[in-house]
Amino acid sequence: MIVTAEDFGRQVADARRALGLTQRDLALAIGTGERFIVELEAGKATAQLGKALAAAKAVGIRLENTAGRR
């Protein structure tokens, strides 16, 4: 379950590594700088949600809205 920026970053890092990608590879894949990926994986809170979601999608993380589900 993703509750914090750290949880999200850890999931992105784990998925990236499982795919055999470097942080640079991921940055290039989503058109951002490597520093963004480093900070994202470190759990730095950011207002750049679009880039964070692109990184998640690129490594196969699927986010779902589970509000109201039991």
N, CA, C and O atoms as a printed pandas DataFrame, in Angstrom:
     atom_number atom_name residue_name chain_id  residue_number  x_coord  y_coord  z_coord
0              1         N          MET        A               1    0.847   -1.183    0.000
1              2        CA          MET        A               1    0.000    0.000    0.000
2              3         C          MET        A               1    0.890    1.243    0.000
3              4         O          MET        A               1    1.864    1.317    0.748
4              5         N          ILE        A               2    0.555    2.192   -0.824
5              6        CA          ILE        A               2    1.307    3.442   -0.892
6              7         C          ILE        A               2    0.591    4.488   -0.056
7              8         O          ILE        A               2   -0.540    4.876   -0.349
8              9         N          VAL        A               3    1.278    4.942    1.003
9             10        CA          VAL        A               3    0.703    5.939    1.898
10            11         C          VAL        A               3    1.525    7.222    1.892
11            12         O          VAL        A               3    0.984    8.316    2.055
12            13         N          THR        A               4    2.821    7.084    1.705
13            14        CA          THR        A               4    3.711    8.243    1.769
14            15         C          THR        A               4    4.515    8.376    0.474
15            16         O          THR        A               4    4.532    7.469   -0.358
16            17         N          ALA        A               5    5.171    9.512    0.323
17            18        CA          ALA        A               5    6.060    9.727   -0.810
18            19         C          ALA        A               5    7.197    8.701   -0.780
19            20         O          ALA        A               5    7.671    8.262   -1.828
20            21         N          GLU        A               6    7.629    8.325    0.419
21            22        CA          GLU        A               6    8.686    7.325    0.550
22            23         C          GLU        A               6    8.221    5.969    0.038
23            24         O          GLU        A               6    8.973    5.268   -0.640
24            25         N          ASP        A               7    6.978    5.594    0.361
25            26        CA          ASP        A               7    6.416    4.329   -0.131
26            27         C          ASP        A               7    6.379    4.318   -1.658
27            28         O          ASP        A               7    6.756    3.331   -2.289
28            29         N          PHE        A               8    5.927    5.413   -2.239
29            30        CA          PHE        A               8    5.827    5.520   -3.686
30            31         C          PHE        A               8    7.210    5.422   -4.323
31            32         O          PHE        A               8    7.402    4.689   -5.293
32            33         N          GLY        A               9    8.158    6.152   -3.780
33            34        CA          GLY        A               9    9.518    6.126   -4.301
34            35         C          GLY        A               9   10.141    4.745   -4.231
35            36         O          GLY        A               9   10.820    4.314   -5.163
36            37         N          ARG        A              10    9.911    4.058   -3.131
37            38        CA          ARG        A              10   10.442    2.708   -2.957
38            39         C          ARG        A              10    9.849    1.754   -3.993
39            40         O          ARG        A              10   10.555    0.908   -4.540
40            41         N          GLN        A              11    8.562    1.895   -4.255
41            42        CA          GLN        A              11    7.919    1.028   -5.249
42            43         C          GLN        A              11    8.468    1.299   -6.645
43            44         O          GLN        A              11    8.711    0.363   -7.407
44            45         N          VAL        A              12    8.666    2.563   -6.984
45            46        CA          VAL        A              12    9.233    2.902   -8.287
46            47         C          VAL        A              12   10.642    2.320   -8.399
47            48         O          VAL        A              12   10.982    1.714   -9.415
48            49         N          ALA        A              13   11.456    2.498   -7.371
49            50        CA          ALA        A              13   12.828    1.983   -7.390
50            51         C          ALA        A              13   12.843    0.461   -7.530
51            52         O          ALA        A              13   13.604   -0.081   -8.332
52            53         N          ASP        A              14   12.014   -0.222   -6.761
53            54        CA          ASP        A              14   11.968   -1.688   -6.823
54            55         C          ASP        A              14   11.548   -2.170   -8.208
55            56         O          ASP        A              14   12.138   -3.103   -8.752
56            57         N          ALA        A              15   10.528   -1.531   -8.775
57            58        CA          ALA        A              15   10.046   -1.929  -10.099
58            59         C          ALA        A              15   11.089   -1.620  -11.174
59            60         O          ALA        A              15   11.281   -2.408  -12.101
60            61         N          ARG        A              16   11.755   -0.483  -11.051
61            62        CA          ARG        A              16   12.801   -0.111  -12.013
62            63         C          ARG        A              16   13.921   -1.145  -11.996
63            64         O          ARG        A              16   14.367   -1.613  -13.044
64            65         N          ARG        A              17   14.364   -1.490  -10.809
65            66        CA          ARG        A              17   15.445   -2.474  -10.683
66            67         C          ARG        A              17   15.029   -3.837  -11.241
67            68         O          ARG        A              17   15.815   -4.514  -11.904
68            69         N          ALA        A              18   13.783   -4.226  -10.962
69            70        CA          ALA        A              18   13.282   -5.511  -11.466
70            71         C          ALA        A              18   13.297   -5.555  -12.994
71            72         O          ALA        A              18   13.447   -6.624  -13.586
72            73         N          LEU        A              19   13.144   -4.404  -13.625
73            74        CA          LEU        A              19   13.182   -4.320  -15.087
74            75         C          LEU        A              19   14.607   -4.182  -15.622
75            76         O          LEU        A              19   14.822   -4.178  -16.834
76            77         N          GLY        A              20   15.572   -4.069  -14.720
77            78        CA          GLY        A              20   16.964   -3.927  -15.136
78            79         C          GLY        A              20   17.306   -2.546  -15.671
79            80         O          GLY        A              20   18.256   -2.385  -16.437
80            81         N          LEU        A              21   16.521   -1.542  -15.260
81            82        CA          LEU        A              21   16.751   -0.171  -15.712
82            83         C          LEU        A              21   17.591    0.601  -14.708
83            84         O          LEU        A              21   17.482    0.384  -13.501
84            85         N          THR        A              22   18.417    1.490  -15.198
85            86        CA          THR        A              22   19.120    2.428  -14.328
86            87         C          THR        A              22   18.207    3.637  -14.116
87            88         O          THR        A              22   17.201    3.805  -14.805
88            89         N          GLN        A              23   18.578    4.466  -13.156
89            90        CA          GLN        A              23   17.817    5.698  -12.959
90            91         C          GLN        A              23   17.893    6.564  -14.212
91            92         O          GLN        A              23   16.920    7.223  -14.576
92            93         N          ARG        A              24   19.035    6.561  -14.860
93            94        CA          ARG        A              24   19.191    7.328  -16.104
94            95         C          ARG        A              24   18.274    6.778  -17.201
95            96         O          ARG        A              24   17.646    7.547  -17.929
96            97         N          ASP        A              25   18.197    5.455  -17.318
97            98        CA          ASP        A              25   17.311    4.839  -18.309
98            99         C          ASP        A              25   15.868    5.299  -18.108
99           100         O          ASP        A              25   15.180    5.667  -19.060
100          101         N          LEU        A              26   15.431    5.271  -16.865
101          102        CA          LEU        A              26   14.055    5.669  -16.559
102          103         C          LEU        A              26   13.842    7.142  -16.858
103          104         O          LEU        A              26   12.820    7.524  -17.428
104          105         N          ALA        A              27   14.800    7.965  -16.477
105          106        CA          ALA        A              27   14.686    9.399  -16.755
106          107         C          ALA        A              27   14.550    9.652  -18.249
107          108         O          ALA        A              27   13.701   10.434  -18.675
108          109         N          LEU        A              28   15.381    8.995  -19.042
109          110        CA          LEU        A              28   15.313    9.157  -20.495
110          111         C          LEU        A              28   13.982    8.658  -21.056
111          112         O          LEU        A              28   13.433    9.254  -21.983
112          113         N          ALA        A              29   13.465    7.562  -20.491
113          114        CA          ALA        A              29   12.211    6.981  -20.968
114          115         C          ALA        A              29   11.021    7.916  -20.775
115          116         O          ALA        A              29   10.071    7.892  -21.558
116          117         N          ILE        A              30   11.078    8.738  -19.732
117          118        CA          ILE        A              30    9.934    9.627  -19.473
118          119         C          ILE        A              30   10.241   11.089  -19.763
119          120         O          ILE        A              30    9.415   11.965  -19.504
120          121         N          GLY        A              31   11.428   11.353  -20.300
121          122        CA          GLY        A              31   11.764   12.719  -20.700
122          123         C          GLY        A              31   12.010   13.677  -19.552
123          124         O          GLY        A              31   11.582   14.831  -19.592
124          125         N          THR        A              32   12.694   13.201  -18.539
125          126        CA          THR        A              32   13.008   14.062  -17.404
126          127         C          THR        A              32   14.486   13.891  -17.048
127          128         O          THR        A              32   15.186   13.080  -17.655
128          129         N          GLY        A              33   14.946   14.641  -16.083
129          130        CA          GLY        A              33   16.333   14.524  -15.656
130          131         C          GLY        A              33   16.517   13.402  -14.651
131          132         O          GLY        A              33   15.583   13.018  -13.947
132          133         N          GLU        A              34   17.728   12.884  -14.595
133          134        CA          GLU        A              34   18.047   11.813  -13.660
134          135         C          GLU        A              34   17.862   12.272  -12.214
135          136         O          GLU        A              34   17.480   11.476  -11.355
136          137         N          ARG        A              35   18.126   13.533  -11.947
137          138        CA          ARG        A              35   17.959   14.060  -10.586
138          139         C          ARG        A              35   16.518   13.886  -10.097
139          140         O          ARG        A              35   16.293   13.594   -8.923
140          141         N          PHE        A              36   15.536   14.065  -11.000
141          142        CA          PHE        A              36   14.142   13.870  -10.612
142          143         C          PHE        A              36   13.918   12.436  -10.137
143          144         O          PHE        A              36   13.261   12.213   -9.120
144          145         N          ILE        A              37   14.463   11.461  -10.873
145          146        CA          ILE        A              37   14.283   10.058  -10.501
146          147         C          ILE        A              37   14.961    9.774   -9.167
147          148         O          ILE        A              37   14.395    9.085   -8.318
148          149         N          VAL        A              38   16.153   10.294   -8.977
149          150        CA          VAL        A              38   16.877   10.116   -7.705
150          151         C          VAL        A              38   16.027   10.643   -6.550
151          152         O          VAL        A              38   15.858    9.965   -5.537
152          153         N          GLU        A              39   15.500   11.840   -6.706
153          154        CA          GLU        A              39   14.694   12.448   -5.638
154          155         C          GLU        A              39   13.365   11.719   -5.452
155          156         O          GLU        A              39   12.908   11.541   -4.323
156          157         N          LEU        A              40   12.752   11.302   -6.541
157          158        CA          LEU        A              40   11.493   10.562   -6.457
158          159         C          LEU        A              40   11.696    9.276   -5.670
159          160         O          LEU        A              40   10.927    8.974   -4.757
160          161         N          GLU        A              41   12.731    8.520   -6.021
161          162        CA          GLU        A              41   12.985    7.250   -5.342
162          163         C          GLU        A              41   13.403    7.439   -3.891
163          164         O          GLU        A              41   13.226    6.538   -3.072
164          165         N          ALA        A              42   13.950    8.593   -3.569
165          166        CA          ALA        A              42   14.339    8.890   -2.188
166          167         C          ALA        A              42   13.139    9.321   -1.345
167          168         O          ALA        A              42   13.256    9.477   -0.129
168          169         N          GLY        A              43   11.993    9.512   -1.985
169          170        CA          GLY        A              43   10.792    9.874   -1.255
170          171         C          GLY        A              43   10.585   11.355   -1.069
171          172         O          GLY        A              43    9.795   11.773   -0.222
172          173         N          LYS        A              44   11.295   12.167   -1.859
173          174        CA          LYS        A              44   11.111   13.610   -1.742
174          175         C          LYS        A              44    9.710   13.978   -2.229
175          176         O          LYS        A              44    9.316   13.652   -3.349
176          177         N          ALA        A              45    8.980   14.655   -1.370
177          178        CA          ALA        A              45    7.647   15.111   -1.764
178          179         C          ALA        A              45    7.803   16.136   -2.878
179          180         O          ALA        A              45    8.680   16.997   -2.815
180          181         N          THR        A              46    6.964   16.046   -3.882
181          182        CA          THR        A              46    7.095   16.920   -5.039
182          183         C          THR        A              46    5.725   17.317   -5.578
183          184         O          THR        A              46    4.747   16.590   -5.407
184          185         N          ALA        A              47    5.664   18.449   -6.215
185          186        CA          ALA        A              47    4.422   18.895   -6.846
186          187         C          ALA        A              47    4.376   18.451   -8.300
187          188         O          ALA        A              47    3.434   18.791   -9.016
188          189         N          GLN        A              48    5.376   17.698   -8.750
189          190        CA          GLN        A              48    5.447   17.267  -10.138
190          191         C          GLN        A              48    4.765   15.910  -10.301
191          192         O          GLN        A              48    5.398   14.922  -10.673
192          193         N          LEU        A              49    3.479   15.883  -10.019
193          194        CA          LEU        A              49    2.725   14.641  -10.046
194          195         C          LEU        A              49    2.734   13.999  -11.426
195          196         O          LEU        A              49    2.804   12.775  -11.533
196          197         N          GLY        A              50    2.665   14.794  -12.471
197          198        CA          GLY        A              50    2.668   14.230  -13.822
198          199         C          GLY        A              50    3.909   13.406  -14.098
199          200         O          GLY        A              50    3.820   12.316  -14.662
200          201         N          LYS        A              51    5.054   13.912  -13.709
201          202        CA          LYS        A              51    6.305   13.173  -13.911
202          203         C          LYS        A              51    6.340   11.921  -13.040
203          204         O          LYS        A              51    6.792   10.866  -13.485
204          205         N          ALA        A              52    5.871   12.035  -11.815
205          206        CA          ALA        A              52    5.859   10.885  -10.911
206          207         C          ALA        A              52    4.956    9.785  -11.460
207          208         O          ALA        A              52    5.308    8.607  -11.402
208          209         N          LEU        A              53    3.812   10.158  -11.984
209          210        CA          LEU        A              53    2.901    9.168  -12.563
210          211         C          LEU        A              53    3.489    8.556  -13.832
211          212         O          LEU        A              53    3.304    7.366  -14.087
212          213         N          ALA        A              54    4.195    9.357  -14.630
213          214        CA          ALA        A              54    4.843    8.830  -15.835
214          215         C          ALA        A              54    5.911    7.800  -15.450
215          216         O          ALA        A              54    6.039    6.768  -16.109
216          217         N          ALA        A              55    6.669    8.071  -14.399
217          218        CA          ALA        A              55    7.683    7.130  -13.938
218          219         C          ALA        A              55    7.027    5.831  -13.478
219          220         O          ALA        A              55    7.494    4.743  -13.814
220          221         N          ALA        A              56    5.962    5.943  -12.722
221          222        CA          ALA        A              56    5.253    4.754  -12.251
222          223         C          ALA        A              56    4.754    3.926  -13.432
223          224         O          ALA        A              56    4.929    2.707  -13.458
224          225         N          LYS        A              57    4.145    4.574  -14.390
225          226        CA          LYS        A              57    3.617    3.874  -15.562
226          227         C          LYS        A              57    4.743    3.196  -16.342
227          228         O          LYS        A              57    4.582    2.070  -16.812
228          229         N          ALA        A              58    5.870    3.872  -16.478
229          230        CA          ALA        A              58    6.992    3.334  -17.243
230          231         C          ALA        A              58    7.564    2.060  -16.641
231          232         O          ALA        A              58    8.132    1.239  -17.361
232          233         N          VAL        A              59    7.421    1.884  -15.333
233          234        CA          VAL        A              59    7.935    0.675  -14.692
234          235         C          VAL        A              59    6.822   -0.315  -14.348
235          236         O          VAL        A              59    7.058   -1.308  -13.660
236          237         N          GLY        A              60    5.616   -0.040  -14.828
237          238        CA          GLY        A              60    4.529   -0.998  -14.687
238          239         C          GLY        A              60    3.711   -0.907  -13.420
239          240         O          GLY        A              60    2.964   -1.833  -13.103
240          241         N          ILE        A              61    3.833    0.193  -12.682
241          242        CA          ILE        A              61    3.009    0.356  -11.482
242          243         C          ILE        A              61    1.656    0.908  -11.905
243          244         O          ILE        A              61    1.574    1.935  -12.578
244          245         N          ARG        A              62    0.605    0.222  -11.507
245          246        CA          ARG        A              62   -0.751    0.642  -11.845
246          247         C          ARG        A              62   -1.411    1.202  -10.597
247          248         O          ARG        A              62   -1.527    0.518   -9.580
248          249         N          LEU        A              63   -1.837    2.440  -10.686
249          250        CA          LEU        A              63   -2.511    3.077   -9.550
250          251         C          LEU        A              63   -4.006    2.992   -9.766
251          252         O          LEU        A              63   -4.508    3.259  -10.857
252          253         N          GLU        A              64   -4.703    2.621   -8.723
253          254        CA          GLU        A              64   -6.154    2.495   -8.802
254          255         C          GLU        A              64   -6.813    3.339   -7.730
255          256         O          GLU        A              64   -6.277    3.519   -6.637
256          257         N          ASN        A              65   -7.966    3.844   -8.059
257          258        CA          ASN        A              65   -8.781    4.546   -7.083
258          259         C          ASN        A              65   -9.615    3.497   -6.360
259          260         O          ASN        A              65  -10.497    2.875   -6.952
260          261         N          THR        A              66   -9.333    3.308   -5.085
261          262        CA          THR        A              66  -10.065    2.316   -4.314
262          263         C          THR        A              66  -11.008    2.975   -3.305
263          264         O          THR        A              66  -11.531    2.307   -2.413
264          265         N          ALA        A              67  -11.221    4.268   -3.444
265          266        CA          ALA        A              67  -12.118    4.971   -2.514
266          267         C          ALA        A              67  -13.522    4.392   -2.617
267          268         O          ALA        A              67  -14.055    4.195   -3.708
268          269         N          GLY        A              68  -14.089    4.131   -1.485
269          270        CA          GLY        A              68  -15.447    3.638   -1.445
270          271         C          GLY        A              68  -15.579    2.130   -1.639
271          272         O          GLY        A              68  -16.682    1.590   -1.542
272          273         N          ARG        A              69  -14.483    1.452   -1.907
273          274        CA          ARG        A              69  -14.529   -0.007   -2.081
274          275         C          ARG        A              69  -14.336   -0.692   -0.735
275          276         O          ARG        A              69  -13.660   -0.168    0.151
276          277         N          ARG        A              70  -14.919   -1.834   -0.597
277          278        CA          ARG        A              70  -14.753   -2.610    0.636
278          279         C          ARG        A              70  -14.236   -3.973    0.317
279          280         O          ARG        A              70  -14.029   -4.782    1.222
